[in-house]
């Protein structure tokens, strides 16, 4: 798992092995080559990179290096070790444009475009929002995950608003608001299917998918304890035949929450590749329709999700502040295409 971006490392750090990933194989796992197994667990890792890491002796099972053809067994302890520390721990400031909606000496609100990762992680060690923030702002407070300024995050291919803390007090105050569910977060989404209800609430515990670690899923009944409580309130804005435009208000902030909850109720986000929304899930079998949807995918090459509204109490003044940002062009163009298609069907 080599990377294109390699920060300079102090020489003495190359004598030690650093853990980048660690997994314990589930008790129900059937025998599977470790290179195939790890592809389901490590984001942005190709099979070639995994095989190269195994060849270099970087993949350990039960503290012994293994080859790429090793077949994992239940309860195996897998560790991926390299001679360099994880690159996300080596933050480098980068000069990049930031769309700052609001700023004072305590905090700033940023409108993140789609395609930008919020913080470094495997496969994304540069070009992230944090790289830009630490270039433009010195001495940002560190959150509990060692990430400067970050109070919350949104996914790479989701656009929209984020609040960034500039002081320790602001970090603590804002983080508590998110934890106590007093902040306001409203998203706009295009989802597959014609939603029958005008509005509703999805209350389902969210946790890692047991078979695909790159996905999350809803756990219910006796399995609830495998996930964390998550609540999403949705409301229909517009029905566009085979898709629906909705708003989603978050009560909690779990990873992929809206994407997982919408899939759970049968309305996967439009063009959400990770959760199957890049396939035609609703509609006709006509070739012209397929071509129309493919054109929509080209206009909006990401999941149709935008963090439109953000509200919170200012840590210093106590004033409740609310910010709204327009739906970006790619998503707006997709909505217009569906409006045109729906109108054509009605004629």
N, C-alpha and C positions, 0 to 999 in steps of 0.2 A: 504494500500500500504506500507507494511513493507519492510525493506531492510535487506539483509544478512550482509552488512557492516555498522557498526554503530560507527562513530567517537565519542570520548569522548566529552561531552558537559559541559560547565559551568553550575552549578546547577541553577543559577538564570534565565537561558534562558528557563527552562522548565515551567515557569509560564505564558508564552506568546504563543499565536497561530500565526504561520507563514504561509503565503500563499505560497503554492507550485504550484497550477494551478488555472487559472481563465478563464472561457469561457462564452460567451453570445450566447444563442441558436438562430440559424437563424430563420427568420420569416416564412420560408416554412417547418420547421421541423414538422413531424407527431409525435403523442404521442409515446414515447419509454421509456422503463425502463432506469433509470439513470445509472445502472451498465452496461447495453449494450451500452448506449450512450458514456460513458467515455472510454470504450475499443477502440473506434474508434479515440479517441483524445489523449490518454496518451500512449506513447511508452513503451513497456515492462510491461504493467499493465495487470495482469490476472483478470478474473471476481471474483475469490475468494478474491484477495487482495482488489478490489474495494468494495466488499460486507463487508469485515472486516472493512474497513475504514468507511463505512456508519454505521455499527453496533456500532463503537466506537464514532460516532457523529462527524466525521471529514469532512463530505460532506455537504455543505450548498447550498441551493437554495433561492435566494432573502433574504439572511442573516438569514435563518432558517435551522437548521439541518434536513436532510431528511433520510429516509430509502432507501435501495437498490431498492425497488419496486416502488419508486416515478417515475411518468411518466413526462418527460420533456415536456415543452410547448414552443412555439415561444417566444423569448425575455427573457426567464429565465436567470438570472445571477447565474452561478454555480461557487463556489469556493471550493477548497480542502485545508483544513487547518490542520497543525500538530503542536505539541508542540515543535518541533525542527526546526531550520532553514533548508532550502534546503541544502543537503549534498554537492552539488557542490560548495557551498560557504566555505566549510571547507576542503581546500586542504591539503593533507598530502603527503610528498615526499616518494617515494617508489623506492627501488633499483631494477632497471630492465635494461636489456641490451638495448642500443640504437645503431642503425646502422647509425653512423655519416659519411656522405659522404664528408663533408667539415666543417671546423670550424676555426674562427679567433676571435679576441676580440670584434667583432661587431655583428656577426651572426653565425648561424650554419645551415646546410642543413641535414635533417634527411630522411632516407628511411624507411617509416613506413610499417610494414608487415600487411597483411589483418588480420582482427579479433581484432585489437587494436582500441579502441575508442580514438579520439584525445583529447577530454576534458570531464570532468565529467558532467553527466546529469542524469535524472531520470532512475534508474535501473543500472547505471554504475558510481559508486562512488569511485571505486578504479581500479587500473590496467590500467589507461588511460595514453596516451603519456605525458600529463601534469604532472601526478604524478611522472613519470620518470624524466622529465625535471627539476622539482624543487628539486628533490633529487640530481641531478648531477650539477645543476647550481644555484648559489645564486643570489638573487636580479634581477630576470628577470623582464623587464618592463611589466606593466599591460596594456592590450588593452582596448578598449571602452566597452567590455563585461566582464571586470574583469578577463580575462584569461591570465596568465603569458606567455609572449613570443610569443603568437600566432598572426601571420599576416594573415593566411588563414587556411582552414581546408579541409580535405577530409573525406569521409564517413568511417565508421568502417570497412566494408568489401571491401573497395577499398585500393589497395596497392600503394606505391609510395612516391614521393618527397614532402617535406614541408620545407619552410624556417622559421627559428625561430629567432626573434630579441633578442639580448643580451643587447641593450642599448635603452634608450628612443628615441634618434635620429634615430637609425635604425628602430625602430617600426614605427615612424612617416613617415620616408622616404619610407620604403617598402610598408606601407599601402597606401600611396599616389600613388605609382606605380600601385598597384592592382586596385585602384579606377580609375586611369587615363587610364587603359588598356594598359600600356606600358610593363607590365611583360609578360613573355611567359610561357604558360602552355599547354603541349601536352600530351594527354592520348592515350592509346591503348585499344581497346574494341573488344569483339566478340559480334556481334548482330545477332538476328534471321533474316533469310531471305536473298535472293540474291539481293543486292542493284543494281538497274539498272544504276544509275549515278556513274561515277568514282569519282566525288567530288561535294560538294555543301555547302550551308550555310543554317542553320536553324535560323530564326529570329522570336522568339515568346515569349511574356511576360509570366513569370512564377510566380505562386502564389500558395497558399494553395488550395488543392482540397476541394470544398465545402461540399462534403459528407464524405470524408475520410481524416482527418487532418494529418495522417501519410504519406500521399502522397502529392506531388505537381503536378500541371498540367499546360497546356498552355492555356492562355486566349487570345482571338483575337476579332477583331471587336469592338463593343461597350463595351465589357467586359475587354478590354486591361488594363484598370485602376485598375483592381483587382489584377494584377500581376506587376512584375518589368521587365524591358527590359532585354533580354537575347539573346546572339548570339553565336552559335557554328558552326565552320567550320569543315567539315569532308572530309576525302579522303580514298578511298578503297585501302587497301594494298593487300588483297588476297580474292578471292571468293572461298568458300569451300562448294559448293552445297547448303545446307540449312541454312548455317550461313555465315557471312562475317566478315573478320578481317579489322578493320578500325582504322584510327587515328582521333582524335578530338582535335582541337585547340580551347581553350576558349578565347572569347573576354571579357566575363563577368564571374562572379563567383557566380551564384545562387545555392542555396541548391538543390542537385540532378540534376543539370542542364543537364548533358549528358544523364542521365537515363531518364529524362522527355522528352527531345527533341527527343531522339531516339525512344521512345515509340510513340511520337506524329506523327512521319513520318512512323510508321508501322514497326519499326525495334528495338523492345525491346531488352535490353541487355540480353545475354544468362545467365540463372540461376539468374536473378534479381527477387528474391521472392516478394519484395514489389510491383513491377510493373507488375507481372504476367509472368516474363521470366523463372520461374521454371517449366512451362508447355511446352509441345511440341507444338510450335506455327507454325512450318513449317516442311514439310517432308511427309513421307509416313505413311501408317497405319500398316505396317508390324510389327509383334512382335519383330523380330530381330532388327529393327530400334529403337523401343522403348527401348529395352535392351541396345543398343549402347548409346543412349542419356542418359539413367539413369546412365550408367558407367561414362559418361562425367561429369554428375552432381556430382558423388561421388569424382571424381578426383579434380573438381573445385567446392567446396561447397559454392559458393558465386557468386556475380555478376562479370562478366568477364570485369573488369575495372582496369587499372593500370596507375597511374600518372607517365609517363615515363620521360618527359623532363620538366625542370624548368629553366627559365632564368629571370634575373633582373639586374638592375644597382646597383653596390655595394654602399651603403650609404656613405662610407668614401672615397673610391678611385675614384668613378665615372666610374669604369670599368664595362662593361657588362659581366656578368658571366652566363654560361650555364652549367647545370648538366643533365646527363642522367643516368638512372639506367636500368639494364636488366629486361625483362619480367620475373616475378617469376615462379618457377618450376610448380606450380599447373596450372597456365594459359598456360604455354608453353606446358605442357603435353596434355592439352585439345586441343590446336591448332594442335599438332602432330596427335592426334587421328582423328580429322576432316580431316586432310590432307590425312591420310591413307584411311579413308572412301570414300573421294571424288575420290581418285586415283582408288580405287576398282570399283567404279561405272563407271569410264571411260573405264575400261578394257573390 
